Each structure stands twice: as C-alpha cells, then as structure tokens.
Amino acid sequence: MSRKRGRFLAPFAMAALLISTVTLTPRTGGASMEDALRNARRIAAGIQQRFSNVQVSPVVYKGYLARGDMTVISVVLQAGVHYFLIGAGCGDCYDLDLVLVDENNNLIDRDVLTDAVPVVQVTPRWTGEFRIGVKMANSSADGAHWVLLTAMTASD
C-alpha cells in the first residue's frame, strides 16, 4: 500500500520510512490518552534522531472520537519552517488519518494509510492559517483517544 500524499518532500523521505517501520501493539481495555501521547512521542523521538535540528512543540492537541468521526484543528504555520504533524491513537485506535489543507482548502498533505500513527509534512511558502483534519477511520466500537504533536525544524 502506498502513502497517498499531496506533495512529496524528497529531503524528508527517510522520515516517512522511519515512521512506517514503527509498529504499535494494540491494547485491549484500559486504552487511554496517555497511551496515545506515548505513541506520538515515540514517533517524534524517531524523527528527532533522524533530523538533529527538529524540536517538538510543547502544545498537545488531544481528544476522543467515535469511529468514523472527524475534528478539525486550525493552526498558524510560519513560512520556511519544516513541520512534521504527528498523530497517534491509543490501543483502541486502529486507523487514524490526518489531512492538511491551507486557508483556501487546497490539499497540502495527507496520511490515510491504515495505521494509528499518521504523519504529514509541510514547509509553507507563506505564514498563514492551515487546517488539520483528524479522522478516527477505525477503532473499537466505543471510539478512541487521539493526540497530535507538532515538530519543526529549529530556527537559527
């Protein structure tokens, strides 16, 4: 299965490879927001190991979605900064998707693979508002917890 992407960023292809090699073991019962955060931080740590100039923002977006539901987060991204938007679900999340669009609803990037750890990337050419769609594509019958972290290249 191939990653469906809006725009491929060749310098960061290894990040996608690194991320695709991480496997998460689903846990039955007791899945929590802490599980989702731990999973996202594991992906962020892998990106930081690969790219030494990447910093993870202390801001954590989080929530609980029923299977099939979606929420949208608005963020302001700075021109010239490379961003990794890292999503992760808890053990009850089987498939979490991320879609990134600009203020005109142009698709920038998306990760709709069947996994619980989507990552999208962007280096905006302008500073502006972007929207991140977080969709619980598949989960336990009751839904699941999710988190979204932002990692970015350090500014000089």
C-alpha positions as CSV (number, residue, x, y, z in Angstrom):
1,M,0.0,0.0,0.0
2,S,1.4,3.4,-0.9
3,R,1.2,6.6,1.1
4,K,-1.2,8.9,-0.5
5,R,0.4,12.3,-0.5
6,G,-0.3,15.8,-1.7
7,R,3.3,16.9,-2.3
8,F,6.3,14.7,-1.7
9,L,9.3,16.3,0.1
10,A,12.4,14.4,-1.1
11,P,14.8,15.6,1.7
12,F,12.5,14.1,4.3
13,A,11.7,10.8,2.6
14,M,13.7,8.9,5.3
15,A,11.4,10.3,7.9
16,A,8.5,8.6,6.2
17,L,10.5,5.4,6.0
18,L,11.4,5.6,9.7
19,I,7.8,6.3,10.7
20,S,6.4,3.4,8.6
21,T,8.7,1.0,10.4
22,V,7.3,1.7,13.9
23,T,4.7,-0.7,15.0
24,L,2.4,-0.3,17.9
25,T,0.8,-3.1,19.7
26,P,-2.9,-2.6,20.2
27,R,-4.0,-3.0,23.8
28,T,-7.4,-4.2,24.8
29,G,-9.2,-2.4,27.6
30,G,-7.6,0.4,29.6
31,A,-6.6,2.3,26.4
32,S,-6.0,6.0,27.4
33,M,-5.0,9.4,26.3
34,E,-1.6,8.6,27.9
35,D,-1.2,5.7,25.5
36,A,-1.9,7.9,22.6
37,L,0.6,10.6,23.8
38,R,3.2,7.9,24.4
39,N,2.8,6.6,20.9
40,A,3.1,10.1,19.4
41,R,6.2,10.9,21.4
42,R,7.8,7.7,20.2
43,I,7.3,8.8,16.6
44,A,8.6,12.3,17.4
45,A,11.7,10.9,19.1
46,G,12.4,8.8,15.9
47,I,12.1,12.0,13.8
48,Q,14.5,13.8,16.2
49,Q,17.0,11.0,16.0
50,R,17.0,11.2,12.2
51,F,17.0,15.1,12.0
52,S,19.0,16.7,14.7
53,N,17.6,20.2,14.2
54,V,14.0,19.2,14.9
55,Q,12.2,20.4,18.0
56,V,8.8,19.2,19.4
57,S,6.3,21.8,20.4
58,P,5.0,21.5,24.0
59,V,1.5,22.1,22.6
60,V,-0.5,18.9,22.5
61,Y,-3.9,18.7,20.7
62,K,-6.0,15.8,22.0
63,G,-9.4,14.4,22.1
64,Y,-11.7,11.4,21.9
65,L,-13.5,10.5,18.6
66,A,-16.1,7.9,17.9
67,R,-15.3,5.5,15.0
68,G,-15.8,7.4,11.7
69,D,-15.9,10.9,13.3
70,M,-13.5,13.8,12.5
71,T,-12.4,17.0,14.1
72,V,-10.6,20.0,12.6
73,I,-7.8,21.9,14.2
74,S,-6.7,25.4,12.9
75,V,-3.1,26.3,13.3
76,V,-0.8,29.1,12.1
77,L,2.3,27.8,10.4
78,Q,5.4,30.0,9.7
79,A,6.9,30.4,6.2
80,G,10.1,28.5,5.6
81,V,9.8,26.2,8.7
82,H,9.5,22.5,8.0
83,Y,6.7,20.9,10.1
84,F,6.0,17.3,11.0
85,L,2.4,16.9,12.2
86,I,2.4,13.7,14.2
87,G,-0.9,12.0,15.1
88,A,-1.3,8.9,17.2
89,G,-4.1,6.9,18.8
90,C,-4.4,4.8,21.9
91,G,-4.7,1.0,21.8
92,D,-8.3,1.2,20.8
93,C,-7.5,3.2,17.7
94,Y,-6.7,1.0,14.7
95,D,-6.7,3.7,11.9
96,L,-6.2,7.4,12.4
97,D,-5.9,9.7,9.4
98,L,-4.6,13.3,9.0
99,V,-5.3,15.7,6.2
100,L,-3.6,19.1,6.0
101,V,-5.2,22.0,3.9
102,D,-4.4,25.6,3.5
103,E,-6.8,28.6,4.0
104,N,-8.2,28.0,0.5
105,N,-8.9,24.3,1.2
106,N,-6.0,23.2,-1.1
107,L,-4.7,19.8,-0.1
108,I,-1.2,20.2,1.2
109,D,-0.5,16.7,2.5
110,R,-2.4,13.7,3.9
111,D,-1.7,10.4,5.5
112,V,-4.6,8.0,5.1
113,L,-2.7,4.7,5.5
114,T,-4.3,2.1,7.6
115,D,-2.4,2.7,10.8
116,A,-2.7,4.6,14.1
117,V,0.3,6.9,13.6
118,P,-0.2,9.3,10.7
119,V,2.4,11.9,9.9
120,V,2.1,14.8,7.5
121,Q,4.8,17.3,6.5
122,V,4.9,20.8,5.1
123,T,7.2,23.7,4.6
124,P,4.9,26.6,4.0
125,R,5.9,29.3,1.5
126,W,3.8,31.8,3.4
127,T,2.8,32.3,7.0
128,G,-0.8,31.6,7.4
129,E,-3.7,29.5,8.8
130,F,-3.8,25.8,7.9
131,R,-6.3,23.2,9.0
132,I,-5.6,19.7,10.1
133,G,-8.4,17.2,9.8
134,V,-8.1,14.3,12.3
135,K,-10.3,11.3,11.5
136,M,-10.9,8.2,13.5
137,A,-11.2,6.0,10.5
138,N,-11.3,2.8,12.5
139,S,-11.4,2.0,16.2
140,S,-13.1,-0.1,18.8
141,A,-16.9,0.2,18.9
142,D,-16.7,2.9,21.5
143,G,-14.1,5.1,19.7
144,A,-10.6,6.0,20.9
145,H,-8.3,8.7,22.2
146,W,-6.0,10.6,19.8
147,V,-3.3,13.2,20.1
148,L,-1.5,15.5,17.7
149,L,2.1,16.8,18.2
150,T,3.9,19.3,16.1
151,A,7.6,19.0,15.4
152,M,9.5,21.6,13.4
153,T,13.0,22.5,12.2
154,A,14.7,24.7,14.7
155,S,15.1,28.3,13.6
156,D,18.5,29.8,13.6
